[in-house]
C-alpha cells in the first residue's frame, strides 16, 4: 500500500530557513530537556522548547512496531499531519488493515507520536513508513520482527530515500520466542557479549544445515545489520531493555558493537535524569523514558488523549526523529551518529557526586542558548494539547 505525503499548509511548514529556530511554550519537561544546552539549568528554558525548522524533512523513518492508527484510519489529532508514505505488513500471515492493537497497549502509535507527532515528535516533517509486525491474527513472533526489518530494507532499496532511519523499539527474543529470559538464552547472549561470535552449532547441525532457533535468530540479526550497513543511507535506532535483569546487549542492540556507525542503541533515563531500567555501559546516548508524554487512547471510552508512559521504546522514537532531523539540517549521513553522540550530555547538577555513573548523556537537539529567539512562537492549534 503506497500513500502520498500530505502537503500540509500548517504551523510546521511556515519557516523557509531549515535552520531557523522555533520556540514553543511547552509544559512537558521531557520535551524541554531535548533542547536543554549543556551547562544551562532547565529552569532557564522557562517552560519553552526550542527546535530547528528542518524537523526531519526529506528523511524517512521506518517505525517497525505493532502498527499505528495513522493515515486514513487516524483517530488522533496529534498524528493528523504525519506524512505517511507507505504502510507495510510483516509475515508470516501478514495483516491487511492499518490498525494498532489494544492488546499491545497501542505501542506503535505511542512510538510514532514520539517520532512524528505534531507536538510530541522530534521529526514531524519526516516521511513515515509504518511496518506492522502484528499479523492478521494479532500476534507476532521473532519471525515477524525479522521480516519487518527485511521489508523495510527492500523498501529502502526500491524507493531510495535520501536518508532512512529504522526505528526498532523492540528486540529479538532468542529463547523460547516468548521474550522471557531462559537460562539458555542468557548463556547465548553472554557469549555474544564477550566475543561477539556466533555459538557453534553441533557437528550434526552443521552437517544438516539445521540451527537451533536462537542460533538462527543471532545469525539473521547479524546478516540484516550487515546488509543495512552496506546501504550507506540508513541507520538502525534500537534500545536496551525495560528489565533490569536483562543480559547486556539484547539483539539487535548488540549489533552496535560490530556496526557502530550504523546501529544506535538508546538507553533510558528517569525523572531524576539518571539511567533507569537496564544499564549497559556500551550505550552512548540516552533519552527520557519515564513519565514521557505519548499519544494514546483512553482505557474507558477509547477517546484520543495524551498521557504519560514509561519505557525505553518511547525514548528510542525520540532519538530516531532527532537523528532524522540532524540530516535534514545538513549533517552528512556518515557523520550523523557521531554528531548525535557529541551533542548528548549529562544533566547532572553542578557539584553533585556520581560515583556510579548513572547520570548518563541525554540526547540534545543542538539548539544553543545563543540561538534562542527573543519571543515565544505561535503554537496555533497546539494549545489544546497542554492537557490531555
C-alpha positions as a Markdown table, in Angstrom:
| # | Residue | x | y | z |
|---|---|---|---|---|
| 1 | Unk | 0.0 | 0.0 | 0.0 |
| 2 | Unk | 1.6 | 3.3 | -1.1 |
| 3 | Unk | 0.3 | 6.6 | 0.2 |
| 4 | Unk | 1.2 | 10.1 | -0.8 |
| 5 | Unk | 2.5 | 12.6 | 1.8 |
| 6 | Unk | 0.2 | 15.4 | 2.8 |
| 7 | Unk | 1.1 | 18.8 | 1.6 |
| 8 | Unk | 0.1 | 20.5 | 4.8 |
| 9 | Unk | 0.0 | 24.3 | 5.0 |
| 10 | Unk | 0.4 | 24.3 | 8.7 |
| 11 | Unk | 2.5 | 25.8 | 11.5 |
| 12 | Unk | 5.1 | 23.2 | 10.7 |
| 13 | Unk | 5.9 | 24.5 | 7.2 |
| 14 | Unk | 5.9 | 28.3 | 7.7 |
| 15 | Unk | 9.7 | 28.6 | 8.1 |
| 16 | Unk | 11.8 | 28.8 | 5.0 |
| 17 | Unk | 15.2 | 28.5 | 6.5 |
| 18 | Unk | 15.6 | 24.9 | 7.8 |
| 19 | Unk | 17.9 | 26.2 | 10.5 |
| 20 | Unk | 15.6 | 28.8 | 11.8 |
| 21 | Unk | 14.9 | 28.2 | 15.4 |
| 22 | Unk | 11.3 | 27.8 | 16.5 |
| 23 | Unk | 10.2 | 28.2 | 20.1 |
| 24 | Unk | 7.1 | 26.7 | 21.7 |
| 25 | Unk | 5.5 | 27.1 | 25.1 |
| 26 | Unk | 6.0 | 23.6 | 26.4 |
| 27 | Unk | 4.8 | 22.3 | 29.8 |
| 28 | Unk | 6.2 | 18.8 | 29.2 |
| 29 | Unk | 9.6 | 18.5 | 30.8 |
| 30 | Unk | 10.7 | 15.5 | 28.7 |
| 31 | Unk | 10.5 | 17.7 | 25.6 |
| 32 | Unk | 12.1 | 20.7 | 27.2 |
| 33 | Unk | 15.1 | 18.5 | 28.0 |
| 34 | Unk | 15.7 | 17.7 | 24.4 |
| 35 | Unk | 16.5 | 21.4 | 23.8 |
| 36 | Unk | 18.5 | 21.9 | 27.1 |
| 37 | Unk | 22.0 | 23.0 | 26.2 |
| 38 | Unk | 25.0 | 21.8 | 28.2 |
| 39 | Unk | 25.5 | 23.9 | 31.4 |
| 40 | Unk | 22.1 | 25.5 | 31.2 |
| 41 | Unk | 19.7 | 24.7 | 34.0 |
| 42 | Unk | 16.2 | 23.5 | 32.8 |
| 43 | Unk | 14.7 | 26.4 | 34.7 |
| 44 | Unk | 16.3 | 28.9 | 32.3 |
| 45 | Unk | 14.2 | 27.5 | 29.5 |
| 46 | Unk | 11.2 | 29.0 | 31.3 |
| 47 | Unk | 8.8 | 26.3 | 30.0 |
| 48 | Unk | 9.9 | 26.6 | 26.4 |
| 49 | Unk | 11.0 | 24.1 | 23.8 |
| 50 | Unk | 13.4 | 25.1 | 21.0 |
| 51 | Unk | 13.9 | 23.3 | 17.7 |
| 52 | Unk | 15.1 | 23.9 | 14.2 |
| 53 | Unk | 12.6 | 24.2 | 11.3 |
| 54 | Unk | 14.0 | 21.2 | 9.5 |
| 55 | Unk | 12.1 | 18.7 | 11.7 |
| 56 | Unk | 13.1 | 15.7 | 9.7 |
| 57 | Unk | 12.1 | 17.0 | 6.3 |
| 58 | Unk | 13.3 | 14.7 | 3.4 |
| 59 | Unk | 14.3 | 12.0 | 5.8 |
| 60 | Unk | 12.3 | 8.8 | 6.1 |
| 61 | Unk | 11.7 | 6.9 | 9.4 |
| 62 | Unk | 10.5 | 3.3 | 9.4 |
| 63 | Unk | 8.5 | 2.6 | 12.5 |
| 64 | Unk | 8.8 | -1.2 | 12.9 |
| 65 | Unk | 6.2 | -1.9 | 15.6 |
| 66 | Unk | 2.7 | -3.2 | 16.4 |
| 67 | Unk | 1.1 | -0.9 | 13.9 |
| 68 | Unk | -0.3 | 2.6 | 14.2 |
| 69 | Unk | -3.6 | 4.4 | 14.0 |
| 70 | Unk | -2.5 | 6.7 | 11.2 |
| 71 | Unk | -3.4 | 7.8 | 7.6 |
| 72 | Unk | -7.0 | 7.2 | 6.6 |
| 73 | Unk | -7.6 | 5.3 | 9.9 |
| 74 | Unk | -6.1 | 8.0 | 12.1 |
| 75 | Unk | -8.2 | 8.8 | 15.2 |
| 76 | Unk | -5.8 | 11.2 | 16.9 |
| 77 | Unk | -5.1 | 14.9 | 16.3 |
| 78 | Unk | -1.5 | 14.5 | 17.4 |
| 79 | Unk | -1.0 | 12.3 | 14.3 |
| 80 | Unk | -3.2 | 14.2 | 11.9 |
| 81 | Unk | -0.2 | 15.6 | 9.9 |
| 82 | Unk | 2.0 | 12.6 | 9.9 |
| 83 | Unk | 3.5 | 12.2 | 6.4 |
| 84 | Unk | 2.7 | 8.6 | 5.8 |
| 85 | Unk | 4.2 | 7.5 | 2.5 |
| 86 | Unk | 3.7 | 3.7 | 3.0 |
| 87 | Unk | 2.3 | 1.1 | 5.3 |
| 88 | Unk | 3.9 | -2.4 | 5.2 |
| 89 | Unk | 2.8 | -5.7 | 6.8 |
| 90 | Unk | 5.2 | -8.3 | 8.1 |
| 91 | Unk | 4.6 | -12.0 | 7.8 |
| 92 | Unk | 4.0 | -14.9 | 8.3 |
| 93 | Unk | 0.3 | -14.4 | 7.8 |
| 94 | Unk | 0.6 | -10.6 | 7.3 |
| 95 | Unk | -2.2 | -8.4 | 8.2 |
| 96 | Unk | -4.1 | -6.1 | 5.7 |
| 97 | Unk | -5.7 | -3.5 | 7.9 |
| 98 | Unk | -3.8 | -0.4 | 9.1 |
| 99 | Unk | -4.5 | -0.7 | 12.8 |
| 100 | Unk | -2.8 | -0.8 | 16.2 |
| 101 | Unk | -3.8 | -3.2 | 18.9 |
| 102 | Unk | -5.2 | -2.6 | 22.3 |
| 103 | Unk | -3.6 | -5.9 | 23.4 |
| 104 | Unk | -0.2 | -4.2 | 22.6 |
| 105 | Unk | -1.3 | -1.1 | 24.5 |
| 106 | Unk | -1.1 | 0.9 | 21.2 |
| 107 | Unk | 2.6 | 0.6 | 21.4 |
| 108 | Unk | 3.3 | 1.5 | 17.8 |
| 109 | Unk | 1.0 | 4.6 | 17.9 |
| 110 | Unk | 2.8 | 5.8 | 21.0 |
| 111 | Unk | 6.2 | 5.3 | 19.5 |
| 112 | Unk | 5.1 | 7.1 | 16.3 |
| 113 | Unk | 4.0 | 10.1 | 18.3 |
| 114 | Unk | 7.5 | 10.5 | 19.7 |
| 115 | Unk | 8.9 | 10.4 | 16.1 |
| 116 | Unk | 6.5 | 12.5 | 14.1 |
| 117 | Unk | 3.7 | 13.7 | 16.3 |
| 118 | Unk | 2.6 | 17.4 | 15.8 |
| 119 | Unk | 3.7 | 18.3 | 19.2 |
| 120 | Unk | 5.5 | 15.3 | 20.8 |
| 121 | Unk | 7.6 | 14.3 | 17.8 |
| 122 | Unk | 11.2 | 15.3 | 17.1 |
| 123 | Unk | 10.7 | 14.9 | 13.3 |
| 124 | Unk | 7.1 | 16.0 | 12.4 |
| 125 | Unk | 8.1 | 16.7 | 8.8 |
| 126 | Unk | 9.8 | 13.3 | 8.2 |
| 127 | Unk | 8.3 | 10.8 | 5.8 |
| 128 | Unk | 6.9 | 7.9 | 7.7 |
| 129 | Unk | 6.7 | 4.2 | 6.8 |
| 130 | Unk | 4.9 | 2.0 | 9.3 |
| 131 | Unk | 5.9 | -1.7 | 9.3 |
| 132 | Unk | 3.2 | -3.6 | 11.2 |
| 133 | Unk | 4.6 | -6.7 | 12.8 |
| 134 | Unk | 1.3 | -7.9 | 14.2 |
| 135 | Unk | -0.1 | -10.4 | 11.7 |
| 136 | Unk | -3.7 | -10.9 | 10.7 |
| 137 | Unk | -4.3 | -12.9 | 13.9 |
| 138 | Unk | -3.0 | -10.0 | 16.0 |
| 139 | Unk | 0.2 | -11.6 | 17.4 |
| 140 | Unk | 3.8 | -11.6 | 16.4 |
| 141 | Unk | 6.9 | -13.8 | 16.8 |
| 142 | Unk | 10.6 | -13.2 | 16.2 |
| 143 | Unk | 9.9 | -14.2 | 12.6 |
| 144 | Unk | 7.7 | -11.2 | 12.2 |
| 145 | Unk | 10.3 | -8.8 | 13.6 |
| 146 | Unk | 13.0 | -10.2 | 11.2 |
| 147 | Unk | 10.6 | -9.9 | 8.3 |
| 148 | Unk | 9.7 | -6.4 | 9.3 |
| 149 | Unk | 13.3 | -5.3 | 9.0 |
| 150 | Unk | 13.6 | -7.2 | 5.7 |
| 151 | Unk | 10.6 | -5.4 | 4.3 |
| 152 | Unk | 12.0 | -2.0 | 5.4 |
| 153 | Unk | 15.3 | -2.9 | 3.7 |
| 154 | Unk | 13.5 | -3.9 | 0.5 |
| 155 | Unk | 11.5 | -0.6 | 0.6 |
| 156 | Unk | 14.7 | 1.4 | 1.0 |
| 157 | Unk | 16.4 | -0.4 | -1.9 |
| 158 | Unk | 13.3 | 0.2 | -4.1 |
| 159 | Unk | 12.4 | 3.8 | -3.2 |
| 160 | Unk | 16.0 | 5.2 | -2.5 |
| 161 | Unk | 15.2 | 7.7 | 0.2 |
| 162 | Unk | 17.8 | 10.4 | 0.9 |
| 163 | Unk | 18.2 | 9.1 | 4.5 |
| 164 | Unk | 16.4 | 6.3 | 6.3 |
| 165 | Unk | 16.1 | 5.5 | 10.0 |
| 166 | Unk | 14.8 | 2.1 | 11.0 |
| 167 | Unk | 13.2 | 2.6 | 14.4 |
| 168 | Unk | 13.2 | -0.7 | 16.3 |
| 169 | Unk | 11.7 | -0.2 | 19.7 |
| 170 | Unk | 11.5 | -4.0 | 20.1 |
| 171 | Unk | 14.1 | -6.7 | 20.5 |
| 172 | Unk | 14.6 | -10.3 | 19.2 |
| 173 | Unk | 13.7 | -13.0 | 21.7 |
| 174 | Unk | 16.4 | -15.6 | 21.3 |
| 175 | Unk | 15.0 | -18.1 | 23.8 |
| 176 | Unk | 11.5 | -19.7 | 23.6 |
| 177 | Unk | 10.1 | -16.8 | 21.5 |
| 178 | Unk | 8.1 | -15.5 | 24.4 |
| 179 | Unk | 10.5 | -12.8 | 25.3 |
| 180 | Unk | 11.3 | -14.4 | 28.7 |
| 181 | Unk | 14.9 | -14.9 | 29.7 |
| 182 | Unk | 15.6 | -18.6 | 29.9 |
| 183 | Unk | 18.9 | -19.9 | 31.2 |
| 184 | Unk | 19.7 | -21.0 | 27.7 |
| 185 | Unk | 19.2 | -17.5 | 26.3 |
| 186 | Unk | 21.4 | -16.0 | 29.0 |
| 187 | Unk | 24.2 | -18.3 | 28.0 |
| 188 | Unk | 24.0 | -17.4 | 24.4 |
| 189 | Unk | 23.7 | -13.7 | 25.0 |
| 190 | Unk | 26.7 | -13.7 | 27.4 |
| 191 | Unk | 28.8 | -15.4 | 24.8 |
| 192 | Unk | 28.0 | -12.7 | 22.3 |
| 193 | Unk | 28.8 | -10.1 | 24.9 |
| 194 | Unk | 32.3 | -11.5 | 25.4 |
| 195 | Unk | 33.5 | -12.0 | 21.9 |
| 196 | Unk | 30.5 | -11.3 | 19.6 |
| 197 | Unk | 30.9 | -14.7 | 17.9 |
| 198 | Unk | 28.1 | -16.9 | 16.9 |
| 199 | Unk | 27.6 | -20.0 | 19.1 |
| 200 | Unk | 28.9 | -23.0 | 17.3 |
| 201 | Unk | 26.4 | -25.5 | 16.0 |
| 202 | Unk | 26.8 | -29.1 | 16.8 |
| 203 | Unk | 28.5 | -31.3 | 14.2 |
| 204 | Unk | 25.1 | -32.9 | 13.5 |
| 205 | Unk | 23.5 | -29.5 | 13.0 |
| 206 | Unk | 26.4 | -28.3 | 10.7 |
| 207 | Unk | 26.0 | -31.5 | 8.7 |
| 208 | Unk | 22.3 | -31.0 | 8.1 |
| 209 | Unk | 22.3 | -27.2 | 8.0 |
| 210 | Unk | 19.8 | -27.1 | 10.8 |
| 211 | Unk | 20.3 | -24.5 | 13.5 |
| 212 | Unk | 18.6 | -24.0 | 16.8 |
| 213 | Unk | 16.1 | -21.1 | 16.9 |
| 214 | Unk | 18.5 | -18.9 | 19.0 |
| 215 | Unk | 21.4 | -19.6 | 16.6 |
| 216 | Unk | 19.2 | -18.8 | 13.6 |
| 217 | Unk | 18.0 | -15.5 | 15.1 |
| 218 | Unk | 21.5 | -14.4 | 16.0 |
| 219 | Unk | 22.8 | -15.1 | 12.5 |
| 220 | Unk | 19.9 | -13.4 | 10.8 |
| 221 | Unk | 20.2 | -10.4 | 13.1 |
| 222 | Unk | 23.9 | -10.0 | 12.1 |
| 223 | Unk | 23.1 | -10.6 | 8.4 |
| 224 | Unk | 20.4 | -7.9 | 8.3 |
| 225 | Unk | 22.5 | -5.4 | 10.2 |
| 226 | Unk | 25.4 | -6.0 | 7.8 |
| 227 | Unk | 23.2 | -5.5 | 4.7 |
| 228 | Unk | 21.7 | -2.3 | 6.1 |
| 229 | Unk | 25.3 | -1.1 | 6.9 |
| 230 | Unk | 26.2 | -1.6 | 3.2 |
| 231 | Unk | 23.4 | 0.7 | 2.0 |
| 232 | Unk | 25.2 | 3.8 | 3.2 |
| 233 | Unk | 22.0 | 5.9 | 3.6 |
| 234 | Unk | 20.3 | 4.0 | 6.5 |
| 235 | Unk | 20.7 | 3.7 | 10.3 |
| 236 | Unk | 19.1 | 1.4 | 12.8 |
| 237 | Unk | 17.9 | 3.0 | 16.1 |
| 238 | Unk | 17.1 | 0.4 | 18.7 |
| 239 | Unk | 17.1 | 0.2 | 22.5 |
| 240 | Unk | 18.2 | -1.6 | 25.7 |
| 241 | Unk | 15.5 | -3.3 | 27.7 |
| 242 | Unk | 13.0 | -2.4 | 30.4 |
| 243 | Unk | 14.2 | -5.4 | 32.5 |
| 244 | Unk | 17.0 | -4.6 | 35.0 |
| 245 | Unk | 18.0 | -8.3 | 34.8 |
| 246 | Unk | 18.2 | -8.4 | 31.1 |
| 247 | Unk | 21.6 | -9.6 | 29.6 |
| 248 | Unk | 23.7 | -6.7 | 28.3 |
| 249 | Unk | 23.1 | -6.0 | 24.6 |
| 250 | Unk | 19.9 | -7.9 | 23.6 |
| 251 | Unk | 19.5 | -8.2 | 19.9 |
| 252 | Unk | 19.5 | -6.2 | 17.7 |
| 253 | Unk | 21.2 | -3.8 | 20.1 |
| 254 | Unk | 24.3 | -5.9 | 20.2 |
| 255 | Unk | 24.9 | -5.2 | 16.5 |
| 256 | Unk | 26.2 | -1.8 | 17.6 |
| 257 | Unk | 29.5 | -3.5 | 18.6 |
| 258 | Unk | 30.1 | -4.6 | 15.1 |
| 259 | Unk | 28.5 | -1.6 | 13.2 |
| 260 | Unk | 29.0 | 1.4 | 15.5 |
| 261 | Unk | 28.3 | 4.0 | 12.7 |
| 262 | Unk | 25.0 | 2.3 | 11.6 |
| 263 | Unk | 23.4 | 0.9 | 14.8 |
| 264 | Unk | 22.4 | 3.3 | 17.6 |
| 265 | Unk | 21.3 | 2.0 | 21.0 |
| 266 | Unk | 19.2 | 4.2 | 23.1 |
| 267 | Unk | 19.2 | 4.0 | 26.9 |
| 268 | Unk | 16.6 | 5.3 | 29.3 |
| 269 | Unk | 16.6 | 8.0 | 31.9 |
| 270 | Unk | 14.1 | 8.7 | 34.7 |
| 271 | Unk | 12.7 | 11.8 | 36.2 |
| 272 | Unk | 15.9 | 12.4 | 38.0 |
| 273 | Unk | 17.9 | 12.3 | 34.8 |
| 274 | Unk | 19.7 | 9.1 | 35.9 |
| 275 | Unk | 19.8 | 5.8 | 33.9 |
| 276 | Unk | 16.8 | 3.6 | 34.7 |
| 277 | Unk | 15.8 | 0.0 | 33.7 |
| 278 | Unk | 18.7 | -1.7 | 32.0 |
| 279 | Unk | 22.1 | -0.1 | 32.3 |
| 280 | Unk | 24.6 | -1.2 | 29.6 |
| 281 | Unk | 28.0 | 0.6 | 29.7 |
| 282 | Unk | 28.3 | 0.5 | 25.8 |
| 283 | Unk | 25.3 | 2.9 | 25.4 |
| 284 | Unk | 26.4 | 6.4 | 24.4 |
| 285 | Unk | 23.0 | 8.2 | 24.2 |
| 286 | Unk | 20.0 | 8.2 | 26.5 |
| 287 | Unk | 16.6 | 9.8 | 26.4 |
| 288 | Unk | 13.8 | 10.4 | 28.9 |
| 289 | Unk | 11.8 | 7.2 | 29.1 |
| 290 | Unk | 9.9 | 7.6 | 32.4 |
| 291 | Unk | 6.7 | 9.6 | 32.6 |
| 292 | Unk | 7.1 | 10.8 | 29.0 |
| 293 | Unk | 4.0 | 12.1 | 27.1 |
| 294 | Unk | 2.7 | 10.0 | 24.2 |
| 295 | Unk | -0.4 | 9.9 | 22.0 |
| 296 | Unk | -2.8 | 7.1 | 23.1 |
| 297 | Unk | -6.4 | 6.3 | 23.8 |
| 298 | Unk | -8.4 | 6.4 | 26.9 |
| 299 | Unk | -8.9 | 3.0 | 28.7 |
| 300 | Unk | -12.6 | 3.7 | 29.3 |
| 301 | Unk | -14.1 | 5.2 | 26.1 |
| 302 | Unk | -11.1 | 4.8 | 23.7 |
| 303 | Unk | -11.1 | 8.6 | 23.1 |
| 304 | Unk | -7.8 | 10.1 | 21.9 |
| 305 | Unk | -5.6 | 11.6 | 24.6 |
| 306 | Unk | -2.1 | 12.4 | 25.6 |
| 307 | Unk | -0.9 | 10.6 | 28.6 |
| 308 | Unk | 2.4 | 9.7 | 30.4 |
| 309 | Unk | 4.0 | 6.4 | 29.7 |
| 310 | Unk | 7.1 | 4.5 | 30.8 |
| 311 | Unk | 9.5 | 2.5 | 28.7 |
| 312 | Unk | 12.7 | 2.9 | 26.7 |
| 313 | Unk | 10.7 | 2.3 | 23.5 |
| 314 | Unk | 9.5 | 5.9 | 23.6 |
| 315 | Unk | 13.0 | 7.4 | 24.1 |
| 316 | Unk | 14.0 | 5.4 | 21.1 |
| 317 | Unk | 11.4 | 7.1 | 19.0 |
| 318 | Unk | 12.6 | 10.5 | 20.2 |
| 319 | Unk | 16.2 | 9.7 | 19.2 |
| 320 | Unk | 15.1 | 8.3 | 15.8 |
| 321 | Unk | 13.4 | 11.6 | 15.0 |
| 322 | Unk | 16.3 | 13.6 | 16.2 |
| 323 | Unk | 18.7 | 11.7 | 14.0 |
| 324 | Unk | 16.5 | 12.2 | 11.0 |
| 325 | Unk | 16.4 | 15.9 | 11.8 |
| 326 | Unk | 20.1 | 16.2 | 12.0 |
| 327 | Unk | 20.4 | 15.0 | 8.4 |
| 328 | Unk | 17.6 | 17.4 | 7.4 |
| 329 | Unk | 19.7 | 20.2 | 8.9 |
| 330 | Unk | 22.6 | 19.3 | 6.7 |
| 331 | Unk | 24.7 | 17.0 | 8.8 |
| 332 | Unk | 26.3 | 14.4 | 6.5 |
| 333 | Unk | 24.8 | 11.0 | 6.8 |
| 334 | Unk | 28.2 | 9.4 | 7.6 |
| 335 | Unk | 28.6 | 11.9 | 10.5 |
| 336 | Unk | 25.1 | 11.8 | 11.9 |
| 337 | Unk | 25.6 | 9.2 | 14.6 |
| 338 | Unk | 28.8 | 10.8 | 15.9 |
| 339 | Unk | 27.0 | 14.2 | 15.8 |
| 340 | Unk | 24.3 | 12.7 | 18.0 |
| 341 | Unk | 26.8 | 11.4 | 20.5 |
| 342 | Unk | 28.8 | 14.6 | 20.6 |
| 343 | Unk | 25.8 | 16.7 | 21.4 |
| 344 | Unk | 24.4 | 14.3 | 24.1 |
| 345 | Unk | 25.3 | 15.4 | 27.6 |
| 346 | Unk | 24.6 | 14.6 | 31.2 |
| 347 | Unk | 22.1 | 16.7 | 33.1 |
| 348 | Unk | 23.9 | 16.1 | 36.4 |
| 349 | Unk | 23.6 | 19.2 | 38.7 |
| 350 | Unk | 26.8 | 21.0 | 39.3 |
| 351 | Unk | 28.8 | 19.8 | 42.2 |
| 352 | Unk | 26.9 | 16.6 | 42.7 |
| 353 | Unk | 28.9 | 13.4 | 43.0 |
| 354 | Unk | 28.0 | 10.5 | 40.8 |
| 355 | Unk | 30.3 | 7.6 | 41.7 |
| 356 | Unk | 28.0 | 5.0 | 40.0 |
| 357 | Unk | 28.0 | 6.9 | 36.7 |
| 358 | Unk | 24.2 | 6.9 | 36.5 |
| 359 | Unk | 24.0 | 10.5 | 35.2 |
| 360 | Unk | 24.3 | 9.3 | 31.6 |
| 361 | Unk | 24.5 | 11.5 | 28.4 |
| 362 | Unk | 21.0 | 12.5 | 27.4 |
| 363 | Unk | 20.2 | 13.5 | 23.8 |
| 364 | Unk | 20.2 | 17.2 | 22.8 |
| 365 | Unk | 19.0 | 18.7 | 19.6 |
| 366 | Unk | 21.8 | 21.2 | 19.3 |
| 367 | Unk | 20.0 | 24.5 | 19.6 |
| 368 | Unk | 22.3 | 26.5 | 21.8 |
| 369 | Unk | 21.2 | 29.3 | 24.1 |
| 370 | Unk | 22.7 | 31.9 | 21.9 |
| 371 | Unk | 20.3 | 30.9 | 19.2 |
| 372 | Unk | 17.1 | 31.2 | 21.2 |
| 373 | Unk | 14.7 | 33.7 | 19.7 |
| 374 | Unk | 13.6 | 36.5 | 22.0 |
| 375 | Unk | 9.9 | 35.9 | 21.5 |
| 376 | Unk | 7.8 | 32.8 | 22.0 |
| 377 | Unk | 6.4 | 31.2 | 18.9 |
| 378 | Unk | 2.8 | 30.9 | 17.9 |
| 379 | Unk | 1.6 | 27.4 | 18.5 |
| 380 | Unk | -1.7 | 27.9 | 16.7 |
| 381 | Unk | -3.7 | 24.7 | 17.1 |
| 382 | Unk | -1.4 | 23.1 | 19.6 |
| 383 | Unk | -2.7 | 24.8 | 22.7 |
| 384 | Unk | -5.3 | 22.1 | 23.1 |
| 385 | Unk | -2.6 | 19.6 | 23.9 |
| 386 | Unk | -1.3 | 21.4 | 27.0 |
| 387 | Unk | -3.5 | 19.0 | 29.0 |
| 388 | Unk | -4.9 | 15.7 | 27.8 |
